[in-house]
Amino acid sequence: MRTGGLCRHVRHDVGVPTSQKEHFLTLAGRRGIALLIILLMATVWFPAPLARAASPTGTFQPDACMFELPAGAVEGRDLECGWLQVPERHAQPEGPVIRLAVAIVKSRASNRKPDPLVMLQGGPGGSTIDTYTRILFSPGSRLRDLIDRDIVLFDQRGALYSEPSLVCREQLELVERTIEQRLTYEESDRLSLDATAACHRRLKDEGIDLSAFNSIENAADVAALASALGYAQINLYGVSYGTLLAQHVMRDHPGMLRSVTLDAVVPTSVNYLLETPRSQNRAYTELFTACAADAGCRTAYPNLEQSLITTIERLNREPARVPITDNETGRTYNAVLDGDSFASVVFQIMYSSSFIPAVPRIIDDATRNDFRVLERVLPLIVFDRTFSLGMHYAVICAEDADFTPEDAPLQGVRPFIALDGRRSLEGYLERCNIWQVDQLAPVVDEPVSSDIPTLVLSGRFDPITPPEFGDVVARTLSRAYVYTFPDTGHGAVGSSACADTILKAFLDNPSQPPDSSCIAESAGPRFISPDTIIFTPITLALATLDVAGLAPFGAFVGALLLLLSAWIVWPLAWLFRLITGGKAPEPSPGATIARWLVVLTGAAGAAFVAITLINIVQMAVANDATIFYGLPRSLTLVALIWGMPALALAIVVCTALSWTRGWWSGIGRVYYALLSLSAIGCASALAWMGVFR
């Protein structure tokens, strides 16, 4: 659990995939590019002290939304917010109380169903509200309209917007102090432990009973929420740790559940911490196998696994420096990136379904010390102010800290994964020794048996909750429908249109297996390679409005506008002669062809600009990692890119002929020479964009 440089405690949590925290376009437009935009409300750092109930516990109190509304959302019309007041310990209803932040996303359906979908975030420690308000209101998201019922979001006890919040600001402060330092593992781990202890002391001084922040109390909160909002039945959705919490709800509060969806499953009967090294190893094997089976990926990255291992070893010997900017403060750090850090970052990236196609390219870039894409992604991992590390430790240490590192099955696991796995397990035990929470009863580790209709979803490339976990849980669920998606990572709903469609069908009729034919239609990830991508930095520059990066595209547009002026100048000249009675000499076939070449080149340039802009918008809306690298390769785009230099050359030839053969007037020939220069400018700008490589 390293802290120096980028080797901070990169958690092996089972939180929501990074692709679901934010949207590319939101990132680019509002707080700089990244996969996730991190917005910190001031209340995070100043949690309200615990108090005895001024009003009955288990009640919902409407209030203004406690978070920044997503773009386009209107409070009252789209969202209703408030607080659920619950006992700190449900067995002590007269004791201290806590407040859980609640946001109800209103259905737009005319036939809104009475039973809502209640969503449970992962982590433990992730913010359901922060994550899913952005997903549900992101451009291009179908999820809200597919689900014709209200969607209830609440931040679990200890999470970002609930009170008290167990966010450990001490860890982020440590990262800010050490990110530019090259520290040994022992040095960084000691500093991280000190920060953990400081966070623990602060939370205890605030009077917080950390042992009350566990899955059993959390499950009781779900039941209290449903009751307080007046729902006879609910549909429960959990992702990652949310699936573990959902299973506790199924066991302890089954009567209110109409259906349950488990997405990226954590079984109650499996200690996922011990299995993380093997799960990570499996995901890498799937990645390398899929790349080898794809002709373009195989050709572009023929020794992908060895490239990764070699890069990790090289960076551990000679760490790189990567400039990364904290999007919240605007400060740029010259961060240290060593091999262990790089391996941890790749592991985190594999959570994201939309980024899996880019992983081979990221590894290949790193072999050349090219970290330009990571410069954009790393701030979202390193400076995450939304994750509640205090809640994470409270839940994990109460439920899954009953192990020794020697219990981990590391046989056959790649050495760099096994080493990190042992360190991570030792680190959890050290931090749980600091956290000192009560252990839950052994019953929490027993499988949940139920006949509640349950949809079980897994992703082939999930690096921490493999499809086998879904199979384990389904064995004791008599009405389980189990599906694995061939192209997703950690969490399918919200990142896969197929998964969204299956979820809708299941919610419409939980008693019947949903139509899952869309799974067979997926061909797996479309890896980023020269076969699929026209590499150019302008897509990222356009998406982020990077002024310096836009220079080549700006030069192209400027030259194109001059070229397109012919579409106005020549018709106006013809109209002027028509009005004044002047007569132009009969053009020769060569002169006619020369003008049509200009018209065709202008049309090609305009088409290139239009296709580029359309692709950027589509990639941003779809959270497509291709936007970091270039444009999706198509025959049309290739023809335009290579056709424009050929047309420019032909125009240059026609310019010379216009002077030797006397086409047009002198002014006409000068103007055509300017058009020739603009065509050359367009071709040169394309070369500047790097599209010919």
N, C-alpha and C positions, 0 to 999 in steps of 0.2 A: 504494500500500500504506500506507494511512493508519493512524495509531495513536491520535491524540487523539480524545477522545469515543468514539463508537462506530465511528469510521473507523479501527479497528485493521486489521491485515492480515487482512481477511476473505478467506480463501483460496479460490481457484478450484480446489479439489482435486476429485478424482473419487472421493470417499469415499462411504460408504454414505449413503442418504437419511436425513435427520434423523428421519423417522417410524419408522425401524427401530432407532434407538438406544435408545429408551425407550418406555414405554407410559404413556398419559395417567393411568391410575388409579394406577400406581406413582408417577408424578411427584406426583400430587395427595396421595397418602396418606403418602409417606415423606419427600420432600424438597421439597415445594412444587410448585405447578403448573409445567409446562413440557412441551415436547415431549420433552426428553431429561433424564434425571437424571444428574448428574455425580458419580461417587464416586471419590475419589482415595485409593489405597492409599499408605501412607507409604513403601513401598519404591520408589515411582516416583522420588522425589527422591534416593534414595541407591542408585544402581545398583552392583551387585557388580563389583569390578574383574575384568579379564580374567585368566585363569589358564591354565596348561597343564593338559592333561587328567589328572585323577586316575583316570579310568576311560575305557574306549574311547569314542571319539567315535562318533556315529551310534547311540547307545543311548538307550533310554527308561528313565527312573528314576521310578517311581511316587512320589507325594508328596501331601500335603494340598493341597487347592485353594488357589491363591494369590489368590483373589478372594472377595468376599462372595457367598455362594450366593443365587440368586434365591429369592423366597418360595415355599415348598412343595417346593423341591428338597432331596434328601437325598444327601449324599456317600456313594458306594458303591452306592446303589440307582439313582440318576439320573445321577450324574456320577462319573467317575474322572479324576484329574488327575495331573500329573507334569511332568517336564522332558525335553526332547530336547536332548542335548548334541551340538553340531556344531562343525566347525572354523570359525574366523572366516573363513578362506578355504579352500574345499574343495580347491583345488589344493595346499594345504599342510596335510595331515592331521595333521602332528606339531606344528603351530604353535598359537597361542592358540585357545582355544575359547570359545564363547558358549552360553547356555542359552535354549531357546525354551519358553515356557509352553504347555502342552497341556491341553485339557479334552475328554474324550470323553463325549458325551451318549448315554446308553445307550438303545437301542430298547426300547419296551415291547411290541413285536409278538411273538406266540408263534412266528411263522415268520420270525424275524429273518434278513435276507439277510447273507451273509458279506462282501460288498464294501461298505465304508462310504461315506458322503458326506463328503468333506473340503471345508471351506468356507474361502474366501479373501476377506478383507475388502478394502475399497477405501482410498483416500487419495491416494497411499500415506501410511501413517502411522496408519490407523485400527486399533482393537483388535478383532480378530475375537471374542475371548472376551467382552469387555465388551458388544459389540453383540448377538451371537447367543445368549448365555445368556439375556439379557433377552427377546429375541424368542421363543425356543423355549419359555420357561417363563412367558410372559405370559398372563394370563387370556384365554381365547377363541382362542388360537393353535392351529391345526390342524396346523401344519407338522411338528412332531415325530412325531405319530401317523400322518400321511400317509406319511412316509418310513419304511418298515419296515426300517430298518437303523441302525446306530450313526452318529452325526454327530460327526466329528472337527473340533475347533476348535483352532487354535494361533495365538498372536500372532507375526506375522512378525518377523524380526530387527530390533531397534530399536523395536518397538512397546511398548505400555503395560506389559504384564506380563513380557515377555521381558527377559533380562539380557545385556548392558546395555540399558537403555531410553534412547532418544534424545529423550525429552520435553524441550522447552525451557521450563523454568519461568521463564526470564528474560522471555519474551514475555508471559506472564500477569502477572508482576509489573509490567511496563510498562503493561499495560492498566489494572491497578488504580491506578497512579499518575496516569494521564492521562485516564481515562474521563470525568472531569468538566471537563476543560479544552477550550477551543476553540482548536485548533491549525490552522495552515495545512498544506496538503499537504506542503510541503517540511519543515516542522518535524516533523510526525508520521513522515514517511518516514525522516528522519535518526535519530530515536529508535528506530524499528523496526530499522534497520540496525545501530545500536549494540547492541541487544538480541540480534540475530542473531549478531553478532560475539562477544558475551559468551558465548552458548551454545556457539558453536564452540570458543572457547578452553577452556571448562570440559570439554567432551567430549574434546578433544585431550589436555588435562592428565590426564584419567583413563585415557589410553593406548588410546583407541578408534581403530581404523583405519576412518575414515568411508568410505573407498573400498570397503570390504568389504560395505557395506550397499546392495546393488543387486539388480536383478531376476534376474540370472543366479545369484548366490549364493542368492537367495530361492527360485528354482526348484529348485536342488539340495537345499535344505532340505525341500521337499515330497517329493522322492524319498527322502531319508533318513528322513523321518517315516513314510512308508508301509512302508519296509523295517524300521525299528525296531519298528513295531507288528505286524509279521508279516503284512501284507496282500499277497496276490498281485496283486490289482487294486483300484483305487479309482475312485469316481465323483468328479469334481472340479467344484466350483461356485465361480465367481468373480463378484463384483459390482464394477463400475467398475474401479479399478486392478486389482482381483482378476482381471478378465478379461484384462488385459494380462499379468499374471503367469501365468495359466493357459495363455496362448498360448506363453509361454516354456517352460512345462513340456511342452506338446504337442510343441514342437520338440526339446527337449533330453532328455526322459525319457518318450517315448511308450509304452513297453512296459507300463507299469503302469496305463495309463488304460483303463478300461472305457467311460466316457462323460465328456463335458465339458459343463457348462452355463455360458454366458456371458450375464450379466445386466447391462444398461447397458454396452455394449461400447466398449472403447478399442482400436482397431486398432494393431498394431505398426507399420504402414506410415504412420500419420498422427500428426503431432505435435499432440496435442489442445490444447496451450497456444495454438498459433497459431489453432486453430479455435474456441476458446472464445467470442470475441466473436460470431462468426457463429452458433454454436450457441445462445447466449443470445438473440440476436435472433430466431432461428427459434422458440424456445420462447415468447417474448412474442407473436409473430405468431399462433401456435397458440392462445394464451390469449385474445387479443383476438377472434380469429375464432370461437372456441367460445362466448365470451360473447355476441357479436353474434347467433349462431345460436340462442341460448337466450332464449325470450321473457321470462322473469323477470329474467335477468341483463341483457338488453338494455334493459329498461324501468327497472330500478333503477340501472344504471350506463351511461347512453347514450353517454358520451364517455370511456370508460375509459382509452384510451391518452393522450389529452390531459390527463386528470386526473393520471395518473402523471407525465407530463413537467412539468406545472405545479407539482405538489407537490415534485418534485426541485429545480426552480429556486427555488421559494419557500423551501424548507428550507436551500438553500445560501446564500441571502441572510440568512435569519433562522432559525437552527437552533432546534429545539425542545429542551425538557428532558424527559427520560423517566426516572422512578424505576424502577430495576431492582435486584433483590436477588440477590446471590450465594448460591445455595442451599447452598453448602458452608460458608460462613462466617457467613451470616445478615446480612452487611453490605449496606446499601442505598446505592446511588449515584444521584446526580442527573445522569444521563448526558446528554451532548450528542448530539443526533441531527440531522445535517445531511442535505442531499439525497443526496450520494454514499453516505452510510451507509445511508439508507433504500433506495436502489436496490440496494445490496449485500445488505441483509437480505431484500428481496423475492426476489432471486436465490437466496439460500440456502433460503428457504421453499419455492420451487418444486421443490426436490429431493424434497419430501415428497408422496407421492401423496395422503395423507389431507388435506393442507392446500391442495392446488390449488383445490378449490371455494371456499376462503375468500379467495383472493388478490384477486379484485375487491373484496370487502368491505373488506379491509385497505387497499387503495388508496383506496377511497371514504372510509373512516374518517380516513385521513391528511389528506384535503383539509380536514377540520374539526379538525385537530390532535387527533384522538382516537386515542391510542396504547395504550389499555387492554389490548388483546390482545397487542400487541408487548411490553408490560411483562412478560407471562408468558413470551413466547417468547425474547426477547433474551438472558436469562441463559444459556440453553442454547447459544447461539452464542458469546457473548462470553466466558464463563467455562469453556470446555471444557477440562478437565484430562485428558481421555483421549487426545487427539490427539498423536501424536509428530511434531512439526514438524521435528526433526532428521532422522528417517528420511525424511520427505517430501522435504526438500532433497537428502539423499544419493541417493535413487532418481531424482528428477526431474533433478537436475544431471548425473548420469552418463548419462542416457538421452535426455533431451529438451531440453537446453540449447543444442543446435547450431542456433541461429536468430538472426535479428536482428528487432527489432520491426517493421521495414518489410516483413517477409515475411508478416505477417498480412493476410488478405483482408478488408479493412474496407469495401469498396465496398457501399453499400446498407444498412450497419449503422446503426442509430439512433445519433445523436451521443453521447448519454450512455453508451451501451454501448461505442462506439468509444473514447471518452476513457478510460474505466476499463480497457478492454482494452490500450491502449497503455501505460498506467501499470503494469498488472499484468505485462506482458511485460518492461518495463524493470526492474521490481522483481525478477523472477525472475533475470535476468541479474546484477543487483547482488548478490543473495544467493548465487548460484552462484559468483560471484567470491570471496566470503568462504569458501564451503564447500570449494572446491578439491579435488574428488574426481576420480578417474580417469574418463575417458570410456570407455564400452563400445564394443566393435567395431561397425562399421557393419552387420554382419549382423543385429543386434537390430532394425533398422528394416525388415527384409524381411518380406513377408507369410508367414504360416505356412501351409504346405500339408499337409493331413492327411486321412486317411479315418476318423479316430476319430469316432464318432457325437457330434454337437455340437448342443445346443439353444441357439439364439440369441434372446434376449429384449430388447425395447426398449420404451420408453414414449413416447407421443405428446408429452407435455409435458416430457420430460427436458431440463433447461436446459444440459447440458454434454456428454452423450453421445447425440447424436440417432440416430434409427433408421437413418439412412444409414450410420453407423459399423458397425452390425450387418451391413448389406448388403455393405460393403467386406470384412469378415472372411470372410463366408460364401462369397465368390467363389472362394476357394482351399481350401474345405473341401468335400470331395465328398459328405459325409453330414451336411449341416447342415439343421436345421429352424428356419426363421426366422419370428418372430412379433412383431407390434407391438400393444401394448395401448392402447386409445383413452382410457383414464382414469388412466394412471399417470405418475409422474415418473421420478426416478432410482432404478431398481431396482424390479422387479416382485415377485419372490418375497418372501413375508413381508408384503407390503402389498396383494396382490391374491389373492383366493381362486381366481380363474381361473388365475393364474400358478402357484399352489401345486398345483392339480389337474393342470395340464399337466406340471409338473416330475415329479410322481409317476408319471404315465403314461409319461413318457420314461424314468425310472429303471427302471420295470418291464420295459420292452422298448426299449432304445435303437436297435435296428435298424429300428424302424417309426416313421413319423410319429405323434406323440401326438394324441389327440383334442383339437382346439382349438375346438370348437363354442361354448364359453363366451365366446370373444372377440366373436363376432357378437351375443351377447345383451347386451353392454354398450352402454348409451346414452351413454357419456361421463360427464364430471363433472356432479354435481347442485349447481350453484352456489348459494352462500348468498345468498338474496335474500328479500324479503317474500313471494314466491310459495312458497318452500320452508321458511321458518323463521318461528316466532313468537319475535320478539326479546325476550329477557329476561336480565338478569344473574344470575338465581338459579341457572341450571344450573352456571355456573362457580363460584359461591359454594358450592353444594352439593358439587360435585366436589372442591373444595379445603378444605371445612369452614371457609370464611372467616366468622368470627363476625359481623363488621359487615355483610357482604353477605347474611347469612342472615336479617337482621331482618324483611324483608317476608314471607319464607316462614314464619318463626316466628310472625309475627302471624297469618298465614292459618291455620296449624295450630292456634293457640290459639283463634281464633274458631270454627274448625271443630269442635274438641272440645266446646265449649259447645253448638254446634248439634247435634252427635251425641248429646249427653246425653239428648235427647228420645227417642232409641231405647231408652234404659234407663228414664228417669223415667216415661214414659207407660205402658209395660207393667207397671212395678212398681205404679203407682197403680191400674191396672185389677186387678192381682192382689190388692192390699190390699183393695179394695172387695169383691172376690169372697170373700175369707177372712172379712172382718168383716161381711158381709151388707149392706153399704151399696149404695145404688143411685144411679148417676149419671143425671142427666136425659138424655133422648133428645137426642143432638146434632143440630143442624140441618145441612142440607147444606153451608152455608157454613162451619160449624165443622169439619166433616169435611174439606172441601177445604183449609182453613187448615192443619190438621195434616199432611195429605199433602204440602203445599207444603214444610213444614219437612223432612219425611222425604226428599223428592226433592232438596232443596237439599243436605242432608247427604250423600246418596249421590253427587251431582255433585261436591261438594268432595272426598270420599274418592277418587272416581275420578280427579280431577285430580291429587291427591297421588300416587296409585299410578302413574299414567301418567308423571308427571314423574320419579319415582324410577326406574322401569323404563327410561325413555329415557336417563337419565343413566348408568346401569350399562351399557346397550347401547352408548352412544356411547363410554364410556371403554374398554370391551373392544375395540371396533372401531377405536380411535384416530381417531374421527370429530371433525374440527375444529368441527363444529356445536356441540359442548359449550361452546365459547368464546362463543357468540352467543345460544343459546336452544334452543328445542324444535323438533323436526321438525314441520312443519305437517301437520295431518290434520283431516278433517271432524269426527271425534269430539272432538278437543281444542278446536277452534274452537267447537263447539256447547257444550261445557262452560264455556269461558271466557266466552262471551257469554250463555249461559243463566243463569249464576249471578246476575249483576246483575238480570236480569229477574225471576228467582224471588225475589230479595231485595226488590225493589220490591213484588211481589205479597204477600209476607209483611208488609211494612209496612202495606199497605192492610188486610190481614186483622187486624192488630193494632188499627188504629183501629176496624174494624167490631166486634171482640170487645168493646170497651168500650161502643160505642153500642148494640149489640144484646144485650149481656149473655151472651155465650158463656162457659161455664165459670164456675168460682168466681173470687173476687177473686184468690186465690193463683195460680190457673190463668192468669188474664189477665196478672198480673205476670210469671209465668214465660215466657209467650208473648212478652211485650214484650222480655224478655232474649234470647230466641231471635231475635227480630227484629233486635236490635242485633248479635248475632253474625253474622247473615246479611249485614247491612250491613258488618260488619267484614271478612268474607270478600271481598266485592266491592271494598271499599277496599284490601285487601291485594293483590288482583289488579292494581288500578290502580297501586299502589306498585311492584309487580314490573315494570310497564311492558308488560304483555301486550296492552294495548288499542291500542298505538301502531301 
